[in-house]
Amino acid sequence: MNDVDVVVVGAGSAGLAAAKTLRAAGLSFVVLEAMNRIGGRAWTTTEHFGVPFDIGCAWLHAADRNPYFDDARAAGWTLYHHDMNVDHLYFGKRQATEDEEAAMRIADLHLSDLVERHTGTDDRVSSLLASGHLARAAATFAGPMDFGKDYDEISVADFKSAADLDPNYITKEGFGALVARFGADVPVELSTPVRRIRWDAPGVACETDRGSVRARAVIVTASPAVLAFEEIDFTPDLPDSHVKAFFDLPMGMLTKLPVEVRGTRLGLEPFDDLLVERRAQHDIYFLCFPFDLDLMVGFVGGDFAWEMSAAGVEAGIDFVSDRLCDIFGNDLRKRIGRATMTNWAGERWVRGAYAAARPGQAGARAVLSEPVANRIFFAGEHLAGPLIQTCAGARLSGEAVARQVISALSPDHSL
Ligand SMILES: Cc1cc2nc3c(=O)[nH]c(=O)nc-3n(C[C@H](O)[C@H](O)[C@H](O)COP(=O)(O)OP(=O)(O)OC[C@H]3O[C@@H](n4cnc5c(N)ncnc54)[C@H](O)[C@@H]3O)c2cc1C
């Protein structure tokens, strides 16, 4: 591999965007990707249901600031505006009363208010829930289903820094396919994990099983979990502050359990949101029949989602089928067809869904945003400001960091 101005580690949303920004500025670069495909956590496949299904990101959040939304519109893709409010609430097998549903909506607003006004020293969202007497279901939506973490593991400050993600859209063709389309013209070295980054001489040297490439700077877009696991060895060691930040930004988890339901809509409308509250710990949310497909897409989050990944795909499918039969009756079982479970926990090059700061450690994101020696830069969803955890945020982070690198490499700045 030839020497270049910049090595980009990772061809997910952030890496692809960084590469395109470098190219527009006339810098030479190489993108090294560990997996055998581009997109990272953005991945659409037709393998399970014969129609596009997003294994990773699916919602185009914050569509008014989301460049992928403009791409989808320009490409003439099918877009659906989804309000994401709970339409049907169950407590285990029992449907919630209208009063209980109303209480959940009020609790949701109350929680936002408590987050906004929070001033105490306890930075855990669970402290707000304890003080606010909130309905448990609201906690589920704030915690496991949204941040991918149980609410005692979410920092209020971190939660507060995340933007309201309205308006939300879904595209029938798949968000992963949209990212793949965005990155299709970017040259990427696939199946080429970076094992070591040396920065003991001027510039950097990125070592892979296929050889080494030297550059003036590197943009690392691997998740903080991949970095905490030391999949990339930095020689010499990175400053302690950066290493600590990897550990202060552990990954949350979201596991999808899509199930084919044939020949009935169960009295539900396409895109209805159905939440089954099970003590706010084993809750499951369903996106019902998106685009009128024969699919109920289950989601579990937080600790339960890690547990589900460990239990395996068969256990996951049984769990989701049983919960549907709890509600809609055992006759439904014969209408259940193909099903699967996503496994981001087992994806070596990601190791989770998206990062969330530990309580008291929301500042870790700012630490990682600082380059090391003006030649090792970090980018990705975990460094995406108000759009943390989102695919659009990853893209904007990749672009912004690439601009920082362009400026650092300009003749006015010596490295
Ligand atoms: C189940 C799930 C649902 C989600 N839902 C949504 C949603 O609805 N809407 C939304 O906006 N976001 C959602 N997200 C989050 C979104 O997918 C991510 O925020 C975004 O895709 C992250 O992009 P990235 O470029 O930061 O990281 P990644 O996509 O992880 O890209 C990093 C890349 O680096 C590669 N890599 C890692 N280590 C190395 C190495 N050593 N050498 C070379 N390459 C390496 C990885 O293989 C990967 O391709 C979801 C995520 C998951 C998992």
The ligand as an SDF file (V2000), in Angstrom:
LIG
                    3D

 53 58  0  0  0  0  0  0  0  0999 V2000
  -29.3790   -2.2620   16.2360 C   0  0  0  0  0  0  0  0  0  0  0  0
  -29.0300   -0.8380   15.9320 C   0  0  0  0  0  0  0  0  0  0  0  0
  -30.0370    0.0500   15.6150 C   0  0  0  0  0  0  0  0  0  0  0  0
  -29.7290    1.3810   15.3220 C   0  0  0  0  0  0  0  0  0  0  0  0
  -30.7400    2.2160   14.9490 N   0  0  0  0  0  0  0  0  0  0  0  0
  -30.4360    3.4540   14.5010 C   0  0  0  0  0  0  0  0  0  0  0  0
  -31.4300    4.2450   13.8650 C   0  0  0  0  0  0  0  0  0  0  0  0
  -32.5780    3.8200   13.7360 O   0  0  0  0  0  0  0  0  0  0  0  0
  -31.0670    5.4660   13.3870 N   0  0  0  0  0  0  0  0  0  0  0  0
  -29.7890    5.9400   13.4940 C   0  0  0  0  0  0  0  0  0  0  0  0
  -29.5200    7.0450   13.0300 O   0  0  0  0  0  0  0  0  0  0  0  0
  -28.8150    5.2000   14.0790 N   0  0  0  0  0  0  0  0  0  0  0  0
  -29.1170    3.9650   14.5690 C   0  0  0  0  0  0  0  0  0  0  0  0
  -28.1310    3.1680   15.0500 N   0  0  0  0  0  0  0  0  0  0  0  0
  -26.7770    3.7170   15.2130 C   0  0  0  0  0  0  0  0  0  0  0  0
  -26.0280    3.8450   13.8910 C   0  0  0  0  0  0  0  0  0  0  0  0
  -26.1130    2.6450   13.1860 O   0  0  0  0  0  0  0  0  0  0  0  0
  -24.5870    4.1910   14.2220 C   0  0  0  0  0  0  0  0  0  0  0  0
  -24.5650    5.3580   15.0350 O   0  0  0  0  0  0  0  0  0  0  0  0
  -23.7170    4.5020   13.0000 C   0  0  0  0  0  0  0  0  0  0  0  0
  -23.9850    3.6170   11.9370 O   0  0  0  0  0  0  0  0  0  0  0  0
  -22.2620    4.4380   13.4270 C   0  0  0  0  0  0  0  0  0  0  0  0
  -21.4090    4.7890   12.3670 O   0  0  0  0  0  0  0  0  0  0  0  0
  -19.8500    4.9220   12.6240 P   0  0  0  0  0  0  0  0  0  0  0  0
  -19.2090    5.2140   11.3300 O   0  0  0  0  0  0  0  0  0  0  0  0
  -19.6010    5.8420   13.7760 O   0  0  0  0  0  0  0  0  0  0  0  0
  -19.4070    3.4910   13.1860 O   0  0  0  0  0  0  0  0  0  0  0  0
  -19.4600    2.0140   12.4450 P   0  0  0  0  0  0  0  0  0  0  0  0
  -20.6510    1.9140   11.5850 O   0  0  0  0  0  0  0  0  0  0  0  0
  -19.2660    1.0580   13.5410 O   0  0  0  0  0  0  0  0  0  0  0  0
  -18.1770    2.0960   11.5280 O   0  0  0  0  0  0  0  0  0  0  0  0
  -16.8920    1.8330   12.0430 C   0  0  0  0  0  0  0  0  0  0  0  0
  -16.2160    0.8600   11.1070 C   0  0  0  0  0  0  0  0  0  0  0  0
  -14.8870    0.6200   11.5930 O   0  0  0  0  0  0  0  0  0  0  0  0
  -14.5710   -0.7240   11.3040 C   0  0  0  0  0  0  0  0  0  0  0  0
  -13.4540   -1.1240   12.1730 N   0  0  0  0  0  0  0  0  0  0  0  0
  -13.4560   -1.3600   13.5000 C   0  0  0  0  0  0  0  0  0  0  0  0
  -12.2230   -1.7000   13.9140 N   0  0  0  0  0  0  0  0  0  0  0  0
  -11.4200   -1.6650   12.8320 C   0  0  0  0  0  0  0  0  0  0  0  0
  -10.0370   -1.9170   12.6240 C   0  0  0  0  0  0  0  0  0  0  0  0
   -9.2300   -2.2720   13.6170 N   0  0  0  0  0  0  0  0  0  0  0  0
   -9.5400   -1.7830   11.3690 N   0  0  0  0  0  0  0  0  0  0  0  0
  -10.3500   -1.4310   10.3380 C   0  0  0  0  0  0  0  0  0  0  0  0
  -11.6700   -1.1920   10.4790 N   0  0  0  0  0  0  0  0  0  0  0  0
  -12.1940   -1.2920   11.7140 C   0  0  0  0  0  0  0  0  0  0  0  0
  -15.8410   -1.4610   11.5930 C   0  0  0  0  0  0  0  0  0  0  0  0
  -15.8540   -2.7100   10.9540 O   0  0  0  0  0  0  0  0  0  0  0  0
  -16.8870   -0.4960   11.0490 C   0  0  0  0  0  0  0  0  0  0  0  0
  -17.2380   -0.7880    9.7100 O   0  0  0  0  0  0  0  0  0  0  0  0
  -28.3910    1.8230   15.3470 C   0  0  0  0  0  0  0  0  0  0  0  0
  -27.3680    0.9240   15.6560 C   0  0  0  0  0  0  0  0  0  0  0  0
  -27.6800   -0.3970   15.9360 C   0  0  0  0  0  0  0  0  0  0  0  0
  -26.5600   -1.3430   16.2270 C   0  0  0  0  0  0  0  0  0  0  0  0
  1  2  1  0
  2  3  1  0
  2 52  2  0
  3  4  2  0
  4  5  1  0
  4 50  1  0
  5  6  2  0
  6  7  1  0
  6 13  1  0
  7  8  2  0
  7  9  1  0
  9 10  1  0
 10 11  2  0
 10 12  1  0
 12 13  2  0
 13 14  1  0
 14 15  1  0
 14 50  1  0
 15 16  1  0
 16 17  1  0
 16 18  1  0
 18 19  1  0
 18 20  1  0
 20 21  1  0
 20 22  1  0
 22 23  1  0
 23 24  1  0
 24 25  2  0
 24 26  1  0
 24 27  1  0
 27 28  1  0
 28 29  2  0
 28 30  1  0
 28 31  1  0
 31 32  1  0
 32 33  1  0
 33 34  1  0
 33 48  1  0
 34 35  1  0
 35 36  1  0
 35 46  1  0
 36 37  1  0
 36 45  1  0
 37 38  2  0
 38 39  1  0
 39 40  1  0
 39 45  2  0
 40 41  1  0
 40 42  2  0
 42 43  1  0
 43 44  2  0
 44 45  1  0
 46 47  1  0
 46 48  1  0
 48 49  1  0
 50 51  2  0
 51 52  1  0
 52 53  1  0
M  END
$$$$
